[in-house]
Amino acid sequence: MLARDRAGTLWRYNGAGNGSLKVRSKVFSDWGGSYNAIVGVGDITGEVGHFLAVL
């Protein structure tokens, strides 16, 4: 899952394979300052259960 916090940091949360998420890892700092939304493009891999969160 990708999530952006109010400070503009973009975080990646990998799945743990048991329905929970692993510890987050930073992808970018000050990301998307000119954007007001993050939009998913759909199910790229054909798996079920993808979602998008805005923190």
Biopython code that builds the backbone (N, CA, C, O; Angstrom):
import numpy as np
from Bio.PDB.StructureBuilder import StructureBuilder

atoms = [
    (1, "MET", "N", (0.842, -1.135, 0.000)),
    (1, "MET", "CA", (0.000, 0.000, 0.000)),
    (1, "MET", "C", (0.906, 1.220, 0.000)),
    (1, "MET", "O", (1.973, 1.200, 0.613)),
    (2, "LEU", "N", (0.491, 2.285, -0.683)),
    (2, "LEU", "CA", (1.184, 3.569, -0.620)),
    (2, "LEU", "C", (0.302, 4.547, 0.133)),
    (2, "LEU", "O", (-0.914, 4.574, -0.057)),
    (3, "ALA", "N", (0.916, 5.346, 0.984)),
    (3, "ALA", "CA", (0.188, 6.353, 1.751)),
    (3, "ALA", "C", (1.052, 7.587, 1.886)),
    (3, "ALA", "O", (2.270, 7.495, 2.033)),
    (4, "ARG", "N", (0.409, 8.747, 1.834)),
    (4, "ARG", "CA", (1.114, 10.026, 1.999)),
    (4, "ARG", "C", (0.615, 10.675, 3.280)),
    (4, "ARG", "O", (-0.593, 10.801, 3.481)),
    (5, "ASP", "N", (1.533, 11.089, 4.150)),
    (5, "ASP", "CA", (1.119, 11.754, 5.391)),
    (5, "ASP", "C", (1.020, 13.259, 5.169)),
    (5, "ASP", "O", (1.354, 13.749, 4.090)),
    (6, "ARG", "N", (0.569, 13.986, 6.166)),
    (6, "ARG", "CA", (0.346, 15.430, 6.037)),
    (6, "ARG", "C", (1.630, 16.205, 5.777)),
    (6, "ARG", "O", (1.582, 17.303, 5.223)),
    (7, "ALA", "N", (2.771, 15.657, 6.165)),
    (7, "ALA", "CA", (4.060, 16.318, 5.922)),
    (7, "ALA", "C", (4.544, 16.130, 4.488)),
    (7, "ALA", "O", (5.544, 16.727, 4.090)),
    (8, "GLY", "N", (3.840, 15.301, 3.704)),
    (8, "GLY", "CA", (4.217, 15.063, 2.320)),
    (8, "GLY", "C", (5.136, 13.879, 2.125)),
    (8, "GLY", "O", (5.677, 13.697, 1.035)),
    (9, "THR", "N", (5.327, 13.071, 3.147)),
    (9, "THR", "CA", (6.166, 11.878, 3.021)),
    (9, "THR", "C", (5.326, 10.742, 2.449)),
    (9, "THR", "O", (4.233, 10.462, 2.941)),
    (10, "LEU", "N", (5.836, 10.094, 1.417)),
    (10, "LEU", "CA", (5.167, 8.966, 0.799)),
    (10, "LEU", "C", (5.745, 7.688, 1.400)),
    (10, "LEU", "O", (6.956, 7.470, 1.366)),
    (11, "TRP", "N", (4.873, 6.849, 1.949)),
    (11, "TRP", "CA", (5.285, 5.611, 2.620)),
    (11, "TRP", "C", (4.771, 4.396, 1.861)),
    (11, "TRP", "O", (3.692, 4.425, 1.269)),
    (12, "ARG", "N", (5.562, 3.328, 1.890)),
    (12, "ARG", "CA", (5.143, 2.041, 1.324)),
    (12, "ARG", "C", (4.944, 1.062, 2.471)),
    (12, "ARG", "O", (5.804, 0.925, 3.341)),
    (13, "TYR", "N", (3.812, 0.388, 2.463)),
    (13, "TYR", "CA", (3.509, -0.660, 3.439)),
    (13, "TYR", "C", (3.388, -1.964, 2.672)),
    (13, "TYR", "O", (2.444, -2.137, 1.901)),
    (14, "ASN", "N", (4.324, -2.889, 2.867)),
    (14, "ASN", "CA", (4.255, -4.202, 2.233)),
    (14, "ASN", "C", (3.345, -5.113, 3.034)),
    (14, "ASN", "O", (3.249, -4.993, 4.256)),
    (15, "GLY", "N", (2.681, -6.020, 2.347)),
    (15, "GLY", "CA", (1.864, -7.017, 3.028)),
    (15, "GLY", "C", (2.735, -8.083, 3.664)),
    (15, "GLY", "O", (3.801, -8.424, 3.150)),
    (16, "ALA", "N", (2.268, -8.606, 4.791)),
    (16, "ALA", "CA", (3.016, -9.643, 5.505)),
    (16, "ALA", "C", (2.598, -11.053, 5.077)),
    (16, "ALA", "O", (3.200, -12.037, 5.507)),
    (17, "GLY", "N", (1.571, -11.149, 4.234)),
    (17, "GLY", "CA", (1.125, -12.460, 3.777)),
    (17, "GLY", "C", (0.113, -13.112, 4.688)),
    (17, "GLY", "O", (-0.351, -14.216, 4.400)),
    (18, "ASN", "N", (-0.243, -12.456, 5.785)),
    (18, "ASN", "CA", (-1.214, -13.017, 6.729)),
    (18, "ASN", "C", (-2.365, -12.045, 7.002)),
    (18, "ASN", "O", (-3.072, -12.184, 8.001)),
    (19, "GLY", "N", (-2.553, -11.062, 6.117)),
    (19, "GLY", "CA", (-3.616, -10.085, 6.293)),
    (19, "GLY", "C", (-3.187, -8.828, 7.022)),
    (19, "GLY", "O", (-3.981, -7.899, 7.172)),
    (20, "SER", "N", (-1.941, -8.781, 7.480)),
    (20, "SER", "CA", (-1.441, -7.587, 8.163)),
    (20, "SER", "C", (-0.358, -6.934, 7.303)),
    (20, "SER", "O", (0.026, -7.460, 6.259)),
    (21, "LEU", "N", (0.117, -5.798, 7.755)),
    (21, "LEU", "CA", (1.149, -5.063, 7.023)),
    (21, "LEU", "C", (2.457, -5.080, 7.793)),
    (21, "LEU", "O", (2.472, -5.092, 9.024)),
    (22, "LYS", "N", (3.556, -5.081, 7.048)),
    (22, "LYS", "CA", (4.884, -4.983, 7.655)),
    (22, "LYS", "C", (5.155, -3.531, 8.041)),
    (22, "LYS", "O", (4.331, -2.654, 7.781)),
    (23, "VAL", "N", (6.284, -3.285, 8.647)),
    (23, "VAL", "CA", (6.698, -1.931, 9.034)),
    (23, "VAL", "C", (6.843, -1.084, 7.772)),
    (23, "VAL", "O", (7.358, -1.559, 6.760)),
    (24, "ARG", "N", (6.393, 0.159, 7.831)),
    (24, "ARG", "CA", (6.441, 1.030, 6.666)),
    (24, "ARG", "C", (7.869, 1.426, 6.310)),
    (24, "ARG", "O", (8.759, 1.427, 7.160)),
    (25, "SER", "N", (8.071, 1.762, 5.033)),
    (25, "SER", "CA", (9.370, 2.262, 4.594)),
    (25, "SER", "C", (9.139, 3.523, 3.758)),
    (25, "SER", "O", (8.185, 3.599, 2.984)),
    (26, "LYS", "N", (10.017, 4.500, 3.922)),
    (26, "LYS", "CA", (9.878, 5.790, 3.239)),
    (26, "LYS", "C", (10.247, 5.639, 1.769)),
    (26, "LYS", "O", (11.271, 5.047, 1.427)),
    (27, "VAL", "N", (9.392, 6.184, 0.906)),
    (27, "VAL", "CA", (9.645, 6.172, -0.528)),
    (27, "VAL", "C", (10.186, 7.535, -0.972)),
    (27, "VAL", "O", (11.197, 7.603, -1.670)),
    (28, "PHE", "N", (9.515, 8.619, -0.568)),
    (28, "PHE", "CA", (9.933, 9.982, -0.905)),
    (28, "PHE", "C", (9.592, 10.918, 0.241)),
    (28, "PHE", "O", (8.654, 10.671, 0.999)),
    (29, "SER", "N", (10.354, 11.987, 0.361)),
    (29, "SER", "CA", (10.018, 13.091, 1.266)),
    (29, "SER", "C", (9.484, 14.241, 0.426)),
    (29, "SER", "O", (9.862, 14.388, -0.736)),
    (30, "ASP", "N", (8.612, 15.054, 1.003)),
    (30, "ASP", "CA", (8.038, 16.220, 0.330)),
    (30, "ASP", "C", (7.477, 15.842, -1.031)),
    (30, "ASP", "O", (7.740, 16.513, -2.029)),
    (31, "TRP", "N", (6.705, 14.770, -1.065)),
    (31, "TRP", "CA", (6.157, 14.254, -2.312)),
    (31, "TRP", "C", (4.774, 14.829, -2.564)),
    (31, "TRP", "O", (3.951, 14.906, -1.653)),
    (32, "GLY", "N", (4.525, 15.227, -3.782)),
    (32, "GLY", "CA", (3.194, 15.622, -4.199)),
    (32, "GLY", "C", (2.711, 16.938, -3.655)),
    (32, "GLY", "O", (1.511, 17.098, -3.432)),
    (33, "GLY", "N", (3.600, 17.894, -3.429)),
    (33, "GLY", "CA", (3.199, 19.188, -2.901)),
    (33, "GLY", "C", (2.183, 19.908, -3.763)),
    (33, "GLY", "O", (1.398, 20.706, -3.249)),
    (34, "SER", "N", (2.178, 19.649, -5.051)),
    (34, "SER", "CA", (1.233, 20.308, -5.951)),
    (34, "SER", "C", (-0.008, 19.467, -6.214)),
    (34, "SER", "O", (-0.879, 19.883, -6.977)),
    (35, "TYR", "N", (-0.109, 18.288, -5.595)),
    (35, "TYR", "CA", (-1.261, 17.408, -5.794)),
    (35, "TYR", "C", (-2.218, 17.523, -4.614)),
    (35, "TYR", "O", (-1.802, 17.825, -3.496)),
    (36, "ASN", "N", (-3.496, 17.281, -4.866)),
    (36, "ASN", "CA", (-4.472, 17.251, -3.779)),
    (36, "ASN", "C", (-5.129, 15.890, -3.628)),
    (36, "ASN", "O", (-6.036, 15.726, -2.812)),
    (37, "ALA", "N", (-4.674, 14.900, -4.414)),
    (37, "ALA", "CA", (-5.242, 13.551, -4.329)),
    (37, "ALA", "C", (-4.234, 12.532, -4.857)),
    (37, "ALA", "O", (-3.379, 12.853, -5.682)),
    (38, "ILE", "N", (-4.352, 11.305, -4.365)),
    (38, "ILE", "CA", (-3.606, 10.164, -4.897)),
    (38, "ILE", "C", (-4.659, 9.207, -5.428)),
    (38, "ILE", "O", (-5.581, 8.842, -4.699)),
    (39, "VAL", "N", (-4.540, 8.793, -6.681)),
    (39, "VAL", "CA", (-5.561, 7.971, -7.308)),
    (39, "VAL", "C", (-4.929, 6.676, -7.793)),
    (39, "VAL", "O", (-3.908, 6.695, -8.480)),
    (40, "GLY", "N", (-5.536, 5.556, -7.436)),
    (40, "GLY", "CA", (-5.075, 4.258, -7.915)),
    (40, "GLY", "C", (-5.514, 4.037, -9.351)),
    (40, "GLY", "O", (-6.545, 4.560, -9.774)),
    (41, "VAL", "N", (-4.742, 3.266, -10.103)),
    (41, "VAL", "CA", (-5.052, 3.027, -11.516)),
    (41, "VAL", "C", (-5.800, 1.710, -11.726)),
    (41, "VAL", "O", (-6.084, 1.336, -12.863)),
    (42, "GLY", "N", (-6.112, 1.024, -10.667)),
    (42, "GLY", "CA", (-6.799, -0.253, -10.795)),
    (42, "GLY", "C", (-5.913, -1.405, -10.382)),
    (42, "GLY", "O", (-4.831, -1.205, -9.832)),
    (43, "ASP", "N", (-6.366, -2.582, -10.642)),
    (43, "ASP", "CA", (-5.657, -3.795, -10.252)),
    (43, "ASP", "C", (-4.664, -4.172, -11.337)),
    (43, "ASP", "O", (-5.032, -4.797, -12.331)),
    (44, "ILE", "N", (-3.411, -3.795, -11.151)),
    (44, "ILE", "CA", (-2.374, -4.013, -12.160)),
    (44, "ILE", "C", (-1.963, -5.481, -12.230)),
    (44, "ILE", "O", (-1.692, -5.989, -13.318)),
    (45, "THR", "N", (-1.912, -6.168, -11.094)),
    (45, "THR", "CA", (-1.371, -7.526, -11.048)),
    (45, "THR", "C", (-2.423, -8.620, -11.105)),
    (45, "THR", "O", (-2.076, -9.793, -11.238)),
    (46, "GLY", "N", (-3.709, -8.266, -11.008)),
    (46, "GLY", "CA", (-4.750, -9.277, -11.038)),
    (46, "GLY", "C", (-5.056, -9.871, -9.674)),
    (46, "GLY", "O", (-5.920, -10.741, -9.564)),
    (47, "GLU", "N", (-4.368, -9.423, -8.634)),
    (47, "GLU", "CA", (-4.641, -9.899, -7.287)),
    (47, "GLU", "C", (-5.867, -9.180, -6.738)),
    (47, "GLU", "O", (-6.301, -8.165, -7.282)),
    (48, "VAL", "N", (-6.406, -9.706, -5.678)),
    (48, "VAL", "CA", (-7.578, -9.115, -5.043)),
    (48, "VAL", "C", (-7.143, -8.450, -3.733)),
    (48, "VAL", "O", (-6.208, -8.918, -3.083)),
    (49, "GLY", "N", (-7.811, -7.371, -3.347)),
    (49, "GLY", "CA", (-7.564, -6.795, -2.033)),
    (49, "GLY", "C", (-6.672, -5.574, -2.002)),
    (49, "GLY", "O", (-6.209, -5.184, -0.930)),
    (50, "HIS", "N", (-6.417, -4.957, -3.146)),
    (50, "HIS", "CA", (-5.614, -3.738, -3.158)),
    (50, "HIS", "C", (-6.457, -2.579, -2.655)),
    (50, "HIS", "O", (-7.661, -2.532, -2.906)),
    (51, "PHE", "N", (-5.846, -1.657, -1.958)),
    (51, "PHE", "CA", (-6.554, -0.473, -1.528)),
    (51, "PHE", "C", (-5.587, 0.684, -1.378)),
    (51, "PHE", "O", (-4.370, 0.495, -1.389)),
    (52, "LEU", "N", (-6.129, 1.875, -1.237)),
    (52, "LEU", "CA", (-5.349, 3.096, -1.160)),
    (52, "LEU", "C", (-5.793, 3.852, 0.076)),
    (52, "LEU", "O", (-6.991, 3.970, 0.333)),
    (53, "ALA", "N", (-4.837, 4.370, 0.851)),
    (53, "ALA", "CA", (-5.183, 5.119, 2.054)),
    (53, "ALA", "C", (-4.508, 6.477, 2.013)),
    (53, "ALA", "O", (-3.388, 6.617, 1.521)),
    (54, "VAL", "N", (-5.193, 7.456, 2.527)),
    (54, "VAL", "CA", (-4.630, 8.788, 2.680)),
    (54, "VAL", "C", (-4.565, 9.069, 4.155)),
    (54, "VAL", "O", (-5.595, 9.071, 4.829)),
    (55, "LEU", "N", (-3.370, 9.309, 4.681)),
    (55, "LEU", "CA", (-3.200, 9.547, 6.106)),
    (55, "LEU", "C", (-3.316, 11.000, 6.433)),
    (55, "LEU", "O", (-3.198, 11.383, 7.598)),
]
sb = StructureBuilder()
sb.init_structure("model")
sb.init_model(0)
sb.init_chain("A")
sb.init_seg("    ")
for serial, (resi, resn, name, xyz) in enumerate(atoms, 1):
    if name == "N":
        sb.init_residue(resn, " ", resi, " ")
    sb.init_atom(name, np.array(xyz, "f"), 0.0, 1.0, " ", f" {name:<3s}", serial, name[0])
structure = sb.get_structure()
